[in-house]
Amino acid sequence: MISDFDHGSPAPCPHTFNMAAHVLRHAAILADKTALELLGPDGAERWSYARLCKAILGTGTGLLRARLAPGDRLLLRLGNDVDFPIAYLGAIAVGLIPVPTSSQLTAPEVAEIIRVIRPAAILQSPGIACPDTEIAVISQPALHAMHDLPAAPYDMGDPERLAYILFTSGTSGRPRAVAHAHRAIWARQMMVEGWYGLRADDRLLHAGAFNWSYTLGTGLMDPWAIGATALIPAPGTGLGDLPDLLQRHEASIFAAAPGVYRKFLRPGARFDLPELRHGLSAGEKLSDTIRKHWNAATGRMIYEAYGMSECSTFISGSPAHPAPPGTLGRPQMGRRVAILGPDGPVPIGDEGSIAIHRSDPGLMLGYLDAPDETAARMQGNWFLTGDQGVMHESGDITYLGRADDMMNAGGYRVSPLEVEAVLNTCAGIHQSAVTDIEVKTDMRLIMAFYTADAPLSQDALNSHMRAQLAPYKCPRAYYHVTNLPTGPNGKILRRTLRPIYESLNAET
């Protein structure tokens, strides 16, 4: 038996399709139902399906009146508020190509994104970093004014055409632009039973920011696509407030990255959540410790999913098919997943690279304007994730870790090369290496190691990094060393940095 699990073919996507139209397909018949509740300390701001749809399609009209045309790229530099998904779906509705980006990015990082995507316009909120540019900028007040414009018609067309672009850190050290088709939202239906157990009467609370792709998909678009209600905590909500929000707003499903669970779960904690059916986790590997503490605190299960920016999630446990202990679960219905060696799928029980078949409707179109990079991730008809795993006879997959040196910072994949490239420009540093290190159970932090004539100021290093990189990419500490560990060919051995970290901390 070989490690090639074919879980059937998904229903074909309609020949004429629009991603935003699919997300809002129930809006007319659910006009008065609450689509979104923004949960603040004094209550909730409610958006009905009618109000949400009007704002989205009015935004589409406004963007077209701003002399944008289908196929134009639109850079989103918006904050953590409801403007983000409205602008995102409004752009897609009329055939524009939104490029959502983290509000934490610095102006130099955004400048590189602009160079790559060549946007026709930028949507920008006050206080969100963006370099000086001659590109047209649409302000947040102008965006608000679009909500009341007449509804734009949907731009229907080939589901294979480009719908949106995401950026993810690549192993090359520079962020990659991941191009997705309109059909990507159609593929997400396989998560409804294969992971979420989501129903139209559910109230799903997602703990992430509006402008994170995990929140956009799991927290907003997927609930809206089946007519459920999305709950999002207001900006500034403390993680310790989440159990109270879950109870007061009668959430039936909770979704978050493992780091969020870790920060509000404590041994011995108990939460009275009578409406909650289960939790969902994605973004990084869920530890058994978090799973145990959640179960003890709530009496409920957490269902984990594995995926990536290039294909969202495609392996998971679910209420209908819980993952056996120690595994991620199995490929969702309609997915085909294999564990590959150099010559193709390996025997069941052997280690290899987790791969998904190129026919998957959720798989990216490719890296934007980078056919060689796209081809490098393919092995025949398989897309290589870069992560290692083992498939069992049941089809369930055990995750064995990353095949490369990619780091995970609170659910964000971060390339060590990107961080090192900035650190190496700091005056006085000869060479650097970074890696994520488990500093205590279930907590991984990015740590930096560098060679220099003498130790440098931690504050100066931190200021240098934060001026050029988003905070989640910046190391938490910097260690001066005499030499960095390298192999025979001179390549830095990042996986051997942990003993150095342990030695240096033992000395202090």
DOKERO-997088 format. One record per residue (C-alpha): residue in one letter; residue number from 1; x negated, y, z. Coordinates in Angstrom, 2 decimals. Each point is the difference from the previous one (the first is absolute). Example, Ala and Ser with C-alpha at 12.3 -4.5 7.8 and 13.67 -1.06 7.14 Angstrom:
<bamis>
[bami 'A',1,[-12.30,-4.50,7.80]]
[bami 'S',2,[-1.37,3.44,-0.66]]
</bamis>
This chain:
<bamis>
[bami 'M',1,[0.00,0.00,0.00]]
[bami 'I',2,[-1.30,3.46,-0.87]]
[bami 'S',3,[0.61,3.36,1.69]]
[bami 'D',4,[2.46,1.41,-2.54]]
[bami 'F',5,[3.42,0.76,1.51]]
[bami 'D',6,[2.63,0.92,-2.60]]
[bami 'H',7,[3.13,1.13,1.88]]
[bami 'G',8,[2.23,0.39,-3.04]]
[bami 'S',9,[0.55,2.83,-2.46]]
[bami 'P',10,[1.55,3.30,1.07]]
[bami 'A',11,[3.11,1.35,-1.68]]
[bami 'P',12,[-1.07,2.05,-3.04]]
[bami 'C',13,[-0.04,3.76,0.30]]
[bami 'P',14,[2.59,1.77,-2.20]]
[bami 'H',15,[-1.36,1.13,-3.38]]
[bami 'T',16,[1.07,3.60,0.69]]
[bami 'F',17,[-0.99,1.03,3.49]]
[bami 'N',18,[-0.93,2.85,2.34]]
[bami 'M',19,[-1.52,-0.60,3.41]]
[bami 'A',20,[1.84,2.87,1.73]]
[bami 'A',21,[3.32,-1.08,-1.51]]
[bami 'H',22,[-0.55,-3.45,1.48]]
[bami 'V',23,[-0.76,1.44,3.45]]
[bami 'L',24,[3.15,2.17,-0.09]]
[bami 'R',25,[2.26,-2.54,-1.70]]
[bami 'H',26,[2.41,-0.13,2.96]]
[bami 'A',27,[0.07,3.75,0.65]]
[bami 'A',28,[3.32,0.66,-1.78]]
[bami 'I',29,[2.01,-2.64,1.83]]
[bami 'L',30,[-1.74,0.68,3.35]]
[bami 'A',31,[0.19,3.78,-0.31]]
[bami 'D',32,[0.97,0.65,3.64]]
[bami 'K',33,[-2.18,-2.71,1.55]]
[bami 'T',34,[-3.18,1.10,1.79]]
[bami 'A',35,[-3.03,-0.76,-2.15]]
[bami 'L',36,[-2.62,1.62,2.25]]
[bami 'E',37,[-0.27,1.11,3.60]]
[bami 'L',38,[-2.99,2.10,1.01]]
[bami 'L',39,[-0.35,-0.73,3.72]]
[bami 'G',40,[-1.03,2.94,2.15]]
[bami 'P',41,[-0.08,0.55,3.78]]
[bami 'D',42,[3.41,1.72,-0.06]]
[bami 'G',43,[1.82,-2.36,-2.35]]
[bami 'A',44,[-0.03,-0.91,-3.66]]
[bami 'E',45,[0.14,1.95,-3.25]]
[bami 'R',46,[2.25,-2.03,-2.29]]
[bami 'W',47,[-0.06,-0.26,-3.77]]
[bami 'S',48,[2.95,-1.70,-1.67]]
[bami 'Y',49,[-0.47,-1.90,-3.24]]
[bami 'A',50,[1.84,2.81,-1.81]]
[bami 'R',51,[-2.25,2.71,1.47]]
[bami 'L',52,[-3.15,-2.01,-0.67]]
[bami 'C',53,[0.95,-0.76,-3.60]]
[bami 'K',54,[0.95,3.63,-0.67]]
[bami 'A',55,[-3.35,1.25,1.36]]
[bami 'I',56,[-1.97,-2.56,-2.03]]
[bami 'L',57,[1.75,0.62,-3.32]]
[bami 'G',58,[0.06,3.76,0.60]]
[bami 'T',59,[-3.74,-0.16,0.54]]
[bami 'G',60,[-0.30,-1.85,-3.30]]
[bami 'T',61,[1.81,2.88,-1.72]]
[bami 'G',62,[-2.22,2.56,1.72]]
[bami 'L',63,[-3.19,-1.76,-1.05]]
[bami 'L',64,[1.12,-0.09,-3.62]]
[bami 'R',65,[0.92,3.69,0.20]]
[bami 'A',66,[-3.56,0.60,1.23]]
[bami 'R',67,[-1.07,-1.01,-3.53]]
[bami 'L',68,[-1.06,-3.50,0.91]]
[bami 'A',69,[0.78,-2.79,-2.46]]
[bami 'P',70,[0.42,-3.78,0.32]]
[bami 'G',71,[-3.43,-1.60,0.22]]
[bami 'D',72,[-1.60,2.96,1.80]]
[bami 'R',73,[-1.84,-0.79,3.22]]
[bami 'L',74,[1.02,1.75,3.20]]
[bami 'L',75,[-2.33,0.08,3.00]]
[bami 'L',76,[1.81,-0.11,3.36]]
[bami 'R',77,[-1.79,1.94,2.75]]
[bami 'L',78,[2.92,-0.02,2.41]]
[bami 'G',79,[0.23,-0.50,3.74]]
[bami 'N',80,[1.69,-2.63,2.11]]
[bami 'D',81,[3.61,0.98,-0.66]]
[bami 'V',82,[3.00,-0.92,-2.11]]
[bami 'D',83,[-1.21,2.20,-2.87]]
[bami 'F',84,[-2.48,-2.72,-0.85]]
[bami 'P',85,[2.37,-2.83,-1.03]]
[bami 'I',86,[2.43,2.50,-1.59]]
[bami 'A',87,[-2.72,1.44,-2.22]]
[bami 'Y',88,[-1.42,-3.45,-0.72]]
[bami 'L',89,[3.30,-1.48,-1.17]]
[bami 'G',90,[1.08,3.24,-1.68]]
[bami 'A',91,[-3.09,-0.11,-2.17]]
[bami 'I',92,[0.47,-3.68,-0.90]]
[bami 'A',93,[3.68,0.56,-0.77]]
[bami 'V',94,[-0.87,2.36,-2.88]]
[bami 'G',95,[-3.01,-1.94,-1.30]]
[bami 'L',96,[-2.80,1.95,1.72]]
[bami 'I',97,[-2.91,-1.89,1.59]]
[bami 'P',98,[-0.36,0.88,3.70]]
[bami 'V',99,[-3.32,-0.57,1.72]]
[bami 'P',100,[0.63,-0.19,3.78]]
[bami 'T',101,[-3.03,0.75,2.16]]
[bami 'S',102,[-0.72,0.06,3.72]]
[bami 'S',103,[0.35,3.41,1.64]]
[bami 'Q',104,[-3.23,-0.79,1.87]]
[bami 'L',105,[-2.18,0.22,-3.11]]
[bami 'T',106,[-2.48,2.86,-0.21]]
[bami 'A',107,[-0.28,2.50,-2.86]]
[bami 'P',108,[-3.09,-1.77,-1.46]]
[bami 'E',109,[1.84,-3.33,0.01]]
[bami 'V',110,[3.01,1.58,-1.70]]
[bami 'A',111,[-2.27,1.65,-2.58]]
[bami 'E',112,[-1.22,-3.45,-1.05]]
[bami 'I',113,[3.59,-1.24,-0.30]]
[bami 'I',114,[0.85,2.99,-2.18]]
[bami 'R',115,[-2.98,-0.77,-2.22]]
[bami 'V',116,[1.18,-3.58,-0.46]]
[bami 'I',117,[3.73,0.49,-0.58]]
[bami 'R',118,[0.06,3.44,-1.67]]
[bami 'P',119,[3.40,1.03,1.45]]
[bami 'A',120,[2.30,2.46,-1.76]]
[bami 'A',121,[1.09,1.47,3.36]]
[bami 'I',122,[-0.52,-0.34,3.74]]
[bami 'L',123,[2.70,-0.02,2.69]]
[bami 'Q',124,[-1.57,1.50,3.13]]
[bami 'S',125,[1.20,0.57,3.56]]
[bami 'P',126,[-1.58,2.72,2.18]]
[bami 'G',127,[-3.07,-1.20,1.84]]
[bami 'I',128,[-0.62,-3.03,-2.24]]
[bami 'A',129,[-3.53,0.10,-1.45]]
[bami 'C',130,[-0.37,0.61,-3.72]]
[bami 'P',131,[-2.92,1.53,-1.93]]
[bami 'D',132,[0.31,3.23,-1.94]]
[bami 'T',133,[1.23,-0.89,-3.47]]
[bami 'E',134,[1.60,1.50,-3.08]]
[bami 'I',135,[2.61,-2.78,0.02]]
[bami 'A',136,[3.54,1.21,0.69]]
[bami 'V',137,[0.95,-0.34,3.68]]
[bami 'I',138,[3.64,-0.41,1.09]]
[bami 'S',139,[0.54,1.12,3.57]]
[bami 'Q',140,[2.11,-1.72,2.63]]
[bami 'P',141,[2.63,2.81,0.02]]
[bami 'A',142,[0.31,-0.32,-3.78]]
[bami 'L',143,[0.43,-3.74,0.44]]
[bami 'H',144,[2.78,0.54,2.57]]
[bami 'A',145,[1.83,2.30,-2.40]]
[bami 'M',146,[0.16,-2.82,-2.55]]
[bami 'H',147,[2.18,-2.17,2.25]]
[bami 'D',148,[3.17,1.88,-0.95]]
[bami 'L',149,[-0.59,0.05,-3.76]]
[bami 'P',150,[2.24,-2.07,-2.31]]
[bami 'A',151,[-0.85,-3.70,-0.09]]
[bami 'A',152,[-2.45,-1.07,-2.68]]
[bami 'P',153,[0.80,-3.11,-2.05]]
[bami 'Y',154,[-2.26,-2.98,0.58]]
[bami 'D',155,[-2.79,-0.48,-2.52]]
[bami 'M',156,[0.69,-3.63,-0.93]]
[bami 'G',157,[-2.52,-2.03,-1.97]]
[bami 'D',158,[-2.44,-2.90,-0.17]]
[bami 'P',159,[-0.59,-1.46,3.50]]
[bami 'E',160,[-3.66,-0.47,-1.00]]
[bami 'R',161,[-0.63,3.74,-0.33]]
[bami 'L',162,[-2.04,1.84,2.63]]
[bami 'A',163,[2.06,1.12,3.02]]
[bami 'Y',164,[-2.46,1.11,2.70]]
[bami 'I',165,[-3.67,-0.08,1.00]]
[bami 'L',166,[-1.44,-0.94,3.40]]
[bami 'F',167,[-3.57,0.46,1.19]]
[bami 'T',168,[-1.82,-2.72,1.90]]
[bami 'S',169,[-3.62,-0.29,1.11]]
[bami 'G',170,[-1.95,-2.25,-2.31]]
[bami 'T',171,[-3.11,-2.09,0.59]]
[bami 'S',172,[-1.85,2.37,-2.37]]
[bami 'G',173,[0.10,2.69,2.69]]
[bami 'R',174,[2.40,2.33,-1.77]]
[bami 'P',175,[3.80,-0.08,0.22]]
[bami 'R',176,[1.74,-1.87,-2.79]]
[bami 'A',177,[3.13,1.26,-1.72]]
[bami 'V',178,[2.51,-2.87,-0.07]]
[bami 'A',179,[2.57,0.37,-2.79]]
[bami 'H',180,[3.42,-1.59,0.64]]
[bami 'A',181,[2.93,-0.57,-2.36]]
[bami 'H',182,[3.69,0.69,0.67]]
[bami 'R',183,[0.45,-3.77,0.35]]
[bami 'A',184,[-1.97,0.05,3.27]]
[bami 'I',185,[3.16,0.92,1.93]]
[bami 'W',186,[1.87,-2.91,-1.62]]
[bami 'A',187,[-2.63,-2.39,1.37]]
[bami 'R',188,[0.54,1.29,3.52]]
[bami 'Q',189,[3.34,-1.82,0.11]]
[bami 'M',190,[-2.03,-3.16,0.64]]
[bami 'M',191,[-0.96,1.46,3.39]]
[bami 'V',192,[3.61,0.42,1.15]]
[bami 'E',193,[0.41,-3.70,0.84]]
[bami 'G',194,[-3.65,-1.02,-0.25]]
[bami 'W',195,[-1.06,2.38,2.79]]
[bami 'Y',196,[2.55,2.51,1.31]]
[bami 'G',197,[3.19,-1.99,0.42]]
[bami 'L',198,[1.54,3.38,-0.86]]
[bami 'R',199,[3.78,0.56,-0.22]]
[bami 'A',200,[2.18,2.93,-1.09]]
[bami 'D',201,[1.15,0.57,3.60]]
[bami 'D',202,[-3.56,0.23,1.36]]
[bami 'R',203,[-1.58,3.05,1.61]]
[bami 'L',204,[-3.73,-0.34,-0.71]]
[bami 'L',205,[-2.38,2.17,2.03]]
[bami 'H',206,[-3.45,0.46,-1.55]]
[bami 'A',207,[-2.65,1.56,2.21]]
[bami 'G',208,[-2.18,1.33,-2.85]]
[bami 'A',209,[-0.23,3.44,-1.57]]
[bami 'F',210,[2.19,0.88,-2.99]]
[bami 'N',211,[-3.08,0.41,-2.19]]
[bami 'W',212,[-1.38,-3.53,0.51]]
[bami 'S',213,[0.74,-2.57,-2.71]]
[bami 'Y',214,[0.99,-2.59,2.65]]
[bami 'T',215,[2.64,2.41,1.31]]
[bami 'L',216,[1.19,1.01,-3.47]]
[bami 'G',217,[0.58,-3.63,-0.96]]
[bami 'T',218,[0.98,-1.96,3.11]]
[bami 'G',219,[1.40,2.91,2.00]]
[bami 'L',220,[1.96,1.90,-2.64]]
[bami 'M',221,[0.41,-1.30,-3.53]]
[bami 'D',222,[0.72,-3.63,0.85]]
[bami 'P',223,[2.73,0.80,2.57]]
[bami 'W',224,[1.55,2.54,-2.42]]
[bami 'A',225,[-0.08,-2.48,-2.88]]
[bami 'I',226,[2.35,-2.34,1.90]]
[bami 'G',227,[2.07,2.69,1.72]]
[bami 'A',228,[-1.51,-0.20,3.50]]
[bami 'T',229,[-0.98,2.88,2.32]]
[bami 'A',230,[-3.61,1.14,0.42]]
[bami 'L',231,[-1.18,1.43,3.34]]
[bami 'I',232,[-3.24,2.03,0.14]]
[bami 'P',233,[-1.42,1.61,3.18]]
[bami 'A',234,[-0.54,3.76,-0.30]]
[bami 'P',235,[-3.60,1.21,-0.37]]
[bami 'G',236,[-1.73,0.21,3.36]]
[bami 'T',237,[1.95,-2.86,1.56]]
[bami 'G',238,[-2.18,-1.81,2.52]]
[bami 'L',239,[-0.48,-3.72,-0.49]]
[bami 'G',240,[1.15,-0.55,3.57]]
[bami 'D',241,[3.39,1.45,-1.01]]
[bami 'L',242,[0.67,-2.71,-2.60]]
[bami 'P',243,[1.72,-2.53,2.32]]
[bami 'D',244,[2.40,2.72,1.14]]
[bami 'L',245,[0.73,1.02,-3.61]]
[bami 'L',246,[0.62,-3.62,-0.95]]
[bami 'Q',247,[2.54,-0.31,2.78]]
[bami 'R',248,[1.76,3.40,-0.28]]
[bami 'H',249,[0.39,-0.21,-3.77]]
[bami 'E',250,[0.96,-3.69,-0.05]]
[bami 'A',251,[-2.72,-1.11,-2.40]]
[bami 'S',252,[0.46,-3.55,-1.24]]
[bami 'I',253,[-3.45,-0.34,-1.62]]
[bami 'F',254,[-3.30,1.68,0.96]]
[bami 'A',255,[-2.92,0.35,-2.42]]
[bami 'A',256,[-3.52,1.20,0.79]]
[bami 'A',257,[-3.68,-0.68,-0.50]]
[bami 'P',258,[-1.63,-2.25,2.62]]
[bami 'G',259,[-1.81,2.99,1.50]]
[bami 'V',260,[3.33,1.62,0.87]]
[bami 'Y',261,[1.22,-3.11,1.80]]
[bami 'R',262,[-3.30,-0.20,1.86]]
[bami 'K',263,[0.20,3.57,1.29]]
[bami 'F',264,[3.39,-0.23,1.70]]
[bami 'L',265,[0.02,-3.67,1.05]]
[bami 'R',266,[-1.45,-0.76,3.41]]
[bami 'P',267,[-0.21,-3.32,1.86]]
[bami 'G',268,[3.10,-0.37,2.11]]
[bami 'A',269,[2.03,2.61,-1.91]]
[bami 'R',270,[3.71,-0.73,-0.52]]
[bami 'F',271,[2.32,1.83,-2.42]]
[bami 'D',272,[3.79,-0.31,-0.07]]
[bami 'L',273,[0.80,0.05,-3.74]]
[bami 'P',274,[3.31,-1.82,-0.46]]
[bami 'E',275,[0.50,1.02,-3.66]]
[bami 'L',276,[-3.51,-0.92,-1.14]]
[bami 'R',277,[-0.32,-3.23,-1.99]]
[bami 'H',278,[-3.75,-0.01,-0.72]]
[bami 'G',279,[-3.11,1.99,-0.83]]
[bami 'L',280,[-2.04,0.26,-3.22]]
[bami 'S',281,[-3.74,0.50,-0.34]]
[bami 'A',282,[-2.32,0.78,-2.92]]
[bami 'G',283,[-3.05,2.11,-0.80]]
[bami 'E',284,[-2.58,-2.16,1.80]]
[bami 'K',285,[-0.19,-3.44,1.59]]
[bami 'L',286,[2.35,-0.45,2.95]]
[bami 'S',287,[-1.68,-1.51,3.03]]
[bami 'D',288,[1.45,-2.77,2.13]]
[bami 'T',289,[-0.37,2.29,3.04]]
[bami 'I',290,[2.32,2.65,-1.45]]
[bami 'R',291,[2.44,-2.68,-1.11]]
[bami 'K',292,[0.06,-1.48,3.52]]
[bami 'H',293,[0.46,3.37,1.74]]
[bami 'W',294,[2.83,1.01,-2.37]]
[bami 'N',295,[1.81,-3.28,0.53]]
[bami 'A',296,[-0.33,0.30,3.77]]
[bami 'A',297,[1.17,3.63,-0.01]]
[bami 'T',298,[3.00,-0.42,-2.32]]
[bami 'G',299,[0.77,-3.69,-0.34]]
[bami 'R',300,[-0.21,0.53,-3.78]]
[bami 'M',301,[-2.33,-1.15,-2.78]]
[bami 'I',302,[-2.36,2.01,-2.19]]
[bami 'Y',303,[-0.14,-1.04,-3.66]]
[bami 'E',304,[-3.29,0.81,-1.68]]
[bami 'A',305,[-0.63,0.72,-3.69]]
[bami 'Y',306,[-3.16,0.05,-2.08]]
[bami 'G',307,[-0.48,2.26,-3.00]]
[bami 'M',308,[-1.94,2.90,-1.43]]
[bami 'S',309,[0.44,3.24,-1.92]]
[bami 'E',310,[-0.35,-1.89,-3.27]]
[bami 'C',311,[2.98,-2.29,0.74]]
[bami 'S',312,[1.61,1.02,3.28]]
[bami 'T',313,[0.88,-3.09,2.10]]
[bami 'F',314,[0.45,-3.48,-1.48]]
[bami 'I',315,[-0.84,-2.47,2.79]]
[bami 'S',316,[2.04,0.09,3.21]]
[bami 'G',317,[1.97,-1.70,2.71]]
[bami 'S',318,[3.69,0.81,0.34]]
[bami 'P',319,[3.01,-0.72,2.24]]
[bami 'A',320,[1.03,-2.72,-2.46]]
[bami 'H',321,[-3.51,-1.51,-0.20]]
[bami 'P',322,[-2.22,1.02,2.94]]
[bami 'A',323,[-3.72,-0.35,-0.64]]
[bami 'P',324,[-1.60,-3.01,1.69]]
[bami 'P',325,[-2.38,1.06,2.79]]
[bami 'G',326,[-3.33,1.20,-1.32]]
[bami 'T',327,[1.27,0.75,-3.53]]
[bami 'L',328,[1.21,3.06,-1.90]]
[bami 'G',329,[3.00,-1.93,-1.28]]
[bami 'R',330,[0.54,-1.04,-3.58]]
[bami 'P',331,[0.51,1.69,-3.37]]
[bami 'Q',332,[3.38,1.69,-0.23]]
[bami 'M',333,[2.66,-1.46,-2.31]]
[bami 'G',334,[-0.88,0.97,-3.56]]
[bami 'R',335,[-3.74,0.28,0.68]]
[bami 'R',336,[-2.84,-2.15,-1.25]]
[bami 'V',337,[-3.11,0.03,2.20]]
[bami 'A',338,[-3.19,-2.07,-0.09]]
[bami 'I',339,[-3.24,-0.45,1.91]]
[bami 'L',340,[-2.77,0.24,-2.59]]
[bami 'G',341,[-3.57,-1.20,-0.27]]
[bami 'P',342,[-2.35,0.71,-2.91]]
[bami 'D',343,[1.80,-2.57,-2.18]]
[bami 'G',344,[3.60,0.74,0.92]]
[bami 'P',345,[2.32,-1.17,2.80]]
[bami 'V',346,[-1.84,-1.96,2.69]]
[bami 'P',347,[1.36,-3.18,1.66]]
[bami 'I',348,[2.56,0.48,2.78]]
[bami 'G',349,[-1.85,0.69,3.25]]
[bami 'D',350,[-3.10,1.51,-1.65]]
[bami 'E',351,[-1.03,3.63,0.45]]
[bami 'G',352,[0.16,2.40,-2.91]]
[bami 'S',353,[1.16,3.42,-1.15]]
[bami 'I',354,[3.70,0.89,0.41]]
[bami 'A',355,[1.37,0.84,-3.46]]
[bami 'I',356,[3.37,0.88,-1.52]]
[bami 'H',357,[1.10,-0.85,-3.53]]
[bami 'R',358,[-0.13,2.81,-2.53]]
[bami 'S',359,[3.68,-0.59,-0.90]]
[bami 'D',360,[1.15,1.32,3.39]]
[bami 'P',361,[2.30,2.99,-0.65]]
[bami 'G',362,[-1.45,1.82,3.01]]
[bami 'L',363,[-3.58,-0.13,-1.24]]
[bami 'M',364,[-1.51,3.31,-1.09]]
[bami 'L',365,[-0.38,0.98,-3.61]]
[bami 'G',366,[-3.70,0.45,0.76]]
[bami 'Y',367,[-2.45,2.52,1.37]]
[bami 'L',368,[0.63,3.29,-1.78]]
[bami 'D',369,[-2.29,0.50,-3.00]]
[bami 'A',370,[-2.30,-2.73,1.34]]
[bami 'P',371,[0.46,-3.15,-2.12]]
[bami 'D',372,[-3.36,-1.46,1.04]]
[bami 'E',373,[0.82,0.32,3.70]]
[bami 'T',374,[3.40,-1.55,-0.63]]
[bami 'A',375,[-1.52,-2.90,-1.94]]
[bami 'A',376,[-2.54,-0.59,2.77]]
[bami 'R',377,[2.84,-0.82,2.41]]
[bami 'M',378,[1.47,-2.62,-2.35]]
[bami 'Q',379,[-0.97,-3.65,-0.27]]
[bami 'G',380,[1.92,-1.37,-2.95]]
[bami 'N',381,[3.68,0.56,0.80]]
[bami 'W',382,[-0.69,0.78,3.66]]
[bami 'F',383,[-0.52,3.27,1.85]]
[bami 'L',384,[-2.64,-0.39,2.72]]
[bami 'T',385,[0.85,1.70,3.29]]
[bami 'G',386,[-3.55,-0.17,1.36]]
[bami 'D',387,[1.25,-1.77,3.15]]
[bami 'Q',388,[-0.72,-3.60,0.93]]
[bami 'G',389,[2.55,-2.59,1.03]]
[bami 'V',390,[1.03,-3.65,0.20]]
[bami 'M',391,[3.28,-1.40,-1.33]]
[bami 'H',392,[1.76,-2.85,1.79]]
[bami 'E',393,[2.24,-2.64,-1.60]]
[bami 'S',394,[3.09,2.01,1.02]]
[bami 'G',395,[-1.30,2.98,-1.98]]
[bami 'D',396,[-0.72,1.97,3.18]]
[bami 'I',397,[-3.29,1.89,-0.07]]
[bami 'T',398,[-2.53,0.58,2.76]]
[bami 'Y',399,[-1.88,3.30,-0.32]]
[bami 'L',400,[-3.78,-0.30,0.42]]
[bami 'G',401,[-1.11,3.60,-0.40]]
[bami 'R',402,[-1.29,2.34,-2.67]]
[bami 'A',403,[-2.37,-1.15,-2.70]]
[bami 'D',404,[-1.51,3.48,-0.17]]
[bami 'D',405,[-0.99,2.59,2.59]]
[bami 'M',406,[3.24,2.01,-0.12]]
[bami 'M',407,[1.04,1.44,3.34]]
[bami 'N',408,[3.48,0.40,1.45]]
[bami 'A',409,[0.74,3.20,1.91]]
[bami 'G',410,[3.51,-0.12,1.45]]
[bami 'G',411,[1.44,-1.65,-3.08]]
[bami 'Y',412,[-2.00,2.06,-2.53]]
[bami 'R',413,[-2.60,-1.86,-2.06]]
[bami 'V',414,[-3.24,2.02,0.07]]
[bami 'S',415,[-3.11,-0.66,-2.05]]
[bami 'P',416,[-3.26,0.13,1.99]]
[bami 'L',417,[-1.70,1.35,-3.13]]
[bami 'E',418,[2.28,3.05,-0.04]]
[bami 'V',419,[-0.79,0.79,3.64]]
[bami 'E',420,[-3.73,-0.68,-0.40]]
[bami 'A',421,[-0.21,2.22,-3.08]]
[bami 'V',422,[1.19,2.97,2.07]]
[bami 'L',423,[-2.06,-0.89,3.06]]
[bami 'N',424,[-3.17,-0.23,-2.10]]
[bami 'T',425,[0.40,3.66,-1.03]]
[bami 'C',426,[-0.36,1.12,3.62]]
[bami 'A',427,[-3.32,1.81,0.56]]
[bami 'G',428,[-2.53,-2.22,1.73]]
[bami 'I',429,[1.51,-3.39,-0.85]]
[bami 'H',430,[-2.13,-2.37,-2.06]]
[bami 'Q',431,[2.45,-2.89,-0.36]]
[bami 'S',432,[3.29,-1.09,1.57]]
[bami 'A',433,[2.34,-2.96,0.29]]
[bami 'V',434,[3.53,-0.20,1.36]]
[bami 'T',435,[2.33,-2.82,0.94]]
[bami 'D',436,[3.11,-0.55,2.08]]
[bami 'I',437,[-0.65,-1.66,3.35]]
[bami 'E',438,[2.44,-1.57,2.44]]
[bami 'V',439,[-0.81,2.09,3.07]]
[bami 'K',440,[2.63,-1.76,2.09]]
[bami 'T',441,[2.73,-2.53,-0.63]]
[bami 'D',442,[2.01,0.97,-3.11]]
[bami 'M',443,[-1.68,3.42,-0.38]]
[bami 'R',444,[-2.39,0.54,-2.91]]
[bami 'L',445,[-1.81,3.32,-0.43]]
[bami 'I',446,[-2.36,1.27,-2.71]]
[bami 'M',447,[-3.55,0.34,1.33]]
[bami 'A',448,[-3.00,1.57,-1.77]]
[bami 'F',449,[-3.68,-0.90,0.22]]
[bami 'Y',450,[-2.72,2.20,-1.48]]
[bami 'T',451,[-3.74,0.45,-0.27]]
[bami 'A',452,[-1.56,3.43,0.56]]
[bami 'D',453,[-3.16,1.49,1.45]]
[bami 'A',454,[1.91,0.64,3.24]]
[bami 'P',455,[3.55,-0.47,1.32]]
[bami 'L',456,[2.45,2.58,-1.34]]
[bami 'S',457,[2.79,1.76,1.86]]
[bami 'Q',458,[3.22,-2.02,0.12]]
[bami 'D',459,[2.03,3.21,-0.29]]
[bami 'A',460,[-1.96,1.15,-3.06]]
[bami 'L',461,[0.42,-3.38,-1.69]]
[bami 'N',462,[3.70,-0.07,0.77]]
[bami 'S',463,[0.49,3.55,-1.31]]
[bami 'H',464,[-1.87,-0.86,-3.21]]
[bami 'M',465,[2.19,-3.05,-0.61]]
[bami 'R',466,[3.33,1.62,0.86]]
[bami 'A',467,[-0.67,2.83,-2.41]]
[bami 'Q',468,[-0.05,-2.48,-2.88]]
[bami 'L',469,[2.03,-3.06,1.02]]
[bami 'A',470,[3.42,-0.69,1.44]]
[bami 'P',471,[-0.19,-0.60,3.78]]
[bami 'Y',472,[0.92,-3.68,-0.31]]
[bami 'K',473,[-3.10,-0.55,-2.18]]
[bami 'C',474,[-2.41,1.64,2.45]]
[bami 'P',475,[-2.14,-2.12,2.37]]
[bami 'R',476,[0.87,0.09,3.68]]
[bami 'A',477,[-3.66,-0.08,1.02]]
[bami 'Y',478,[-3.46,0.33,-1.59]]
[bami 'Y',479,[-3.02,-2.10,1.00]]
[bami 'H',480,[-3.59,0.92,-0.78]]
[bami 'V',481,[-2.06,-3.09,-0.88]]
[bami 'T',482,[-3.57,-0.61,-1.15]]
[bami 'N',483,[1.03,-2.24,-2.90]]
[bami 'L',484,[3.21,-1.22,-1.57]]
[bami 'P',485,[0.45,-3.75,-0.60]]
[bami 'T',486,[-0.52,-0.95,-3.65]]
[bami 'G',487,[-0.23,-3.19,-2.03]]
[bami 'P',488,[-2.85,-1.12,-2.29]]
[bami 'N',489,[1.27,2.24,-2.81]]
[bami 'G',490,[0.23,3.05,2.26]]
[bami 'K',491,[3.79,-0.05,0.29]]
[bami 'I',492,[1.32,1.17,3.36]]
[bami 'L',493,[1.47,-2.88,2.02]]
[bami 'R',494,[2.96,1.77,1.58]]
[bami 'R',495,[1.28,-3.15,1.67]]
[bami 'T',496,[-3.13,-0.11,2.15]]
[bami 'L',497,[0.59,3.46,1.47]]
[bami 'R',498,[2.13,-1.26,2.87]]
[bami 'P',499,[-2.94,-1.49,1.96]]
[bami 'I',500,[-1.75,3.39,-0.34]]
[bami 'Y',501,[3.11,1.72,1.36]]
[bami 'E',502,[0.18,-2.45,2.92]]
[bami 'S',503,[-3.70,0.43,0.77]]
[bami 'L',504,[0.13,3.80,-0.06]]
[bami 'N',505,[3.08,0.11,2.22]]
[bami 'A',506,[-1.52,-2.50,2.43]]
[bami 'E',507,[-2.97,2.34,0.37]]
[bami 'T',508,[2.29,2.90,0.94]]
</bamis>
